[in-house]
Amino acid sequence: MTNTPVHATRTLATTIPSGIRIMVVDDEEDILHVIKKILEIHHFVVDGYEDPKRALSEYRSNHYQLLILDIRMPGMDGFELYRKIRDVDSKVKVCFLTAFETYRDRFRELFPELEEVRCYIKKPVTAAQLLQHVENVLELHK
């Protein structure tokens, strides 16, 4: 994440419908906290997990509209977590988050149906960029 203050985020293009739930999974506690706070300030309901296995075990089908998953995590990477979640909830949308460019080709190979410009977020990411990805994936346009 960059040093952009949480309060300096942009406003979403539309009013957010109430009840949009997002699951964020990142093994880095500080990044998880900042992402969660940015989204909550913009009225999303956010559940955050540092452990992908715990996130999977507590996942409820049709409960979340969006997953924001770090790719590189111990025990289970974000790609594997998404595949397992997608097996029980094919409607949930996803954004992958990573600081490593090396995962881009694997993303394209594993998920050719996902739009890279919408679903692949490169760290560091500003609050405005994060919100733009969320807005685009959830199709919250004017």
C-alpha positions as CSV (number, residue, x, y, z in Angstrom):
1,M,0.0,0.0,0.0
2,T,1.1,3.6,-0.5
3,N,1.2,6.3,2.1
4,T,-2.1,7.7,0.9
5,P,-4.1,8.6,4.0
6,V,-7.2,6.6,4.3
7,H,-9.4,9.7,4.6
8,A,-8.0,11.1,1.3
9,T,-9.9,8.5,-0.8
10,R,-12.1,9.5,-3.7
11,T,-15.8,9.1,-3.8
12,L,-17.4,6.3,-5.7
13,A,-19.2,7.2,-8.9
14,T,-22.5,6.1,-7.5
15,T,-24.1,5.5,-4.2
16,I,-23.3,2.1,-3.0
17,P,-26.3,-0.2,-2.5
18,S,-26.6,-1.2,1.1
19,G,-25.4,-4.7,2.0
20,I,-22.6,-5.2,-0.5
21,R,-20.3,-7.6,1.3
22,I,-16.6,-8.1,0.5
23,M,-14.2,-10.7,1.8
24,V,-10.5,-9.6,1.9
25,V,-7.8,-12.1,2.5
26,D,-4.2,-11.0,2.9
27,D,-1.6,-12.5,5.2
28,E,-0.1,-9.1,5.9
29,E,-2.0,-7.7,8.8
30,D,-1.2,-4.0,8.0
31,I,-2.3,-4.3,4.4
32,L,-5.5,-6.1,5.4
33,H,-6.3,-3.4,7.9
34,V,-5.8,-0.6,5.4
35,I,-7.9,-2.2,2.7
36,K,-10.6,-3.1,5.1
37,K,-10.7,0.5,6.5
38,I,-10.8,2.1,3.0
39,L,-13.7,-0.1,1.9
40,E,-15.6,0.4,5.2
41,I,-15.3,4.2,4.9
42,H,-17.1,3.8,1.6
43,H,-19.9,1.8,3.2
44,F,-19.0,-1.7,2.1
45,V,-19.5,-4.5,4.7
46,V,-16.0,-6.1,4.9
47,D,-14.8,-9.3,6.5
48,G,-11.0,-9.7,6.6
49,Y,-8.9,-12.7,7.1
50,E,-5.1,-13.2,7.4
51,D,-5.4,-17.0,7.0
52,P,-6.7,-18.3,3.6
53,K,-7.6,-21.7,5.1
54,R,-9.7,-20.0,7.8
55,A,-11.3,-17.8,5.2
56,L,-12.3,-20.9,3.2
57,S,-13.6,-22.7,6.2
58,E,-15.8,-19.8,7.2
59,Y,-16.9,-18.9,3.7
60,R,-20.7,-18.9,3.1
61,S,-22.1,-19.3,-0.4
62,N,-24.0,-16.2,-1.7
63,H,-22.8,-14.1,1.2
64,Y,-20.2,-12.0,-0.6
65,Q,-20.4,-10.1,-3.8
66,L,-16.6,-9.7,-4.1
67,L,-13.4,-11.4,-3.0
68,I,-10.1,-9.4,-2.8
69,L,-7.4,-12.1,-2.5
70,D,-3.7,-11.7,-2.0
71,I,-2.0,-14.1,-4.4
72,R,1.1,-15.0,-2.4
73,M,0.1,-16.4,1.0
74,P,1.4,-19.3,3.1
75,G,-0.6,-22.6,3.1
76,M,-2.8,-21.7,0.1
77,D,-2.3,-19.0,-2.5
78,G,-5.1,-16.7,-3.6
79,F,-5.6,-18.6,-6.9
80,E,-6.2,-21.9,-5.1
81,L,-8.5,-20.2,-2.6
82,Y,-10.6,-18.7,-5.4
83,R,-10.9,-22.0,-7.2
84,K,-12.2,-23.7,-4.1
85,I,-14.6,-20.9,-3.3
86,R,-15.8,-20.8,-6.9
87,D,-16.7,-24.5,-6.6
88,V,-19.3,-23.6,-4.0
89,D,-20.2,-20.1,-5.2
90,S,-19.9,-19.5,-8.9
91,K,-21.5,-16.0,-8.7
92,V,-18.9,-14.3,-6.5
93,K,-16.6,-11.9,-8.2
94,V,-12.9,-11.6,-7.5
95,C,-9.9,-9.2,-7.6
96,F,-6.4,-10.6,-7.1
97,L,-3.9,-8.5,-5.2
98,T,-0.1,-8.9,-5.5
99,A,3.2,-7.1,-5.3
100,F,4.8,-9.6,-7.7
101,E,4.6,-9.2,-11.4
102,T,5.6,-12.8,-11.9
103,Y,2.0,-13.9,-11.2
104,R,0.4,-12.1,-14.1
105,D,1.0,-14.9,-16.6
106,R,-0.3,-17.5,-14.2
107,F,-3.4,-15.4,-13.7
108,R,-4.0,-15.2,-17.4
109,E,-3.5,-19.0,-17.8
110,L,-5.7,-20.0,-14.8
111,F,-8.5,-17.5,-15.4
112,P,-8.8,-16.5,-19.0
113,E,-12.4,-15.5,-18.5
114,L,-11.5,-12.7,-16.0
115,E,-10.7,-9.3,-17.3
116,E,-7.1,-8.5,-16.2
117,V,-7.6,-4.8,-16.1
118,R,-10.5,-5.2,-13.6
119,C,-9.4,-8.2,-11.6
120,Y,-5.6,-7.9,-11.2
121,I,-4.4,-5.3,-8.7
122,K,-0.7,-4.6,-8.4
123,K,0.7,-3.5,-5.0
124,P,1.3,-0.8,-4.0
125,V,-2.2,0.4,-4.8
126,T,-3.6,3.8,-3.8
127,A,-7.0,4.0,-2.1
128,A,-8.4,5.6,-5.3
129,Q,-7.1,2.7,-7.5
130,L,-8.5,0.1,-5.1
131,L,-11.9,1.8,-5.2
132,Q,-11.8,2.0,-9.0
133,H,-11.2,-1.8,-9.2
134,V,-14.0,-2.5,-6.8
135,E,-16.4,-0.2,-8.7
136,N,-15.5,-1.7,-12.0
137,V,-15.8,-5.3,-10.9
138,L,-19.1,-4.8,-9.2
139,E,-20.3,-2.6,-12.1
140,L,-21.2,0.3,-9.8
141,H,-21.3,2.9,-12.6
142,K,-23.5,5.9,-13.1
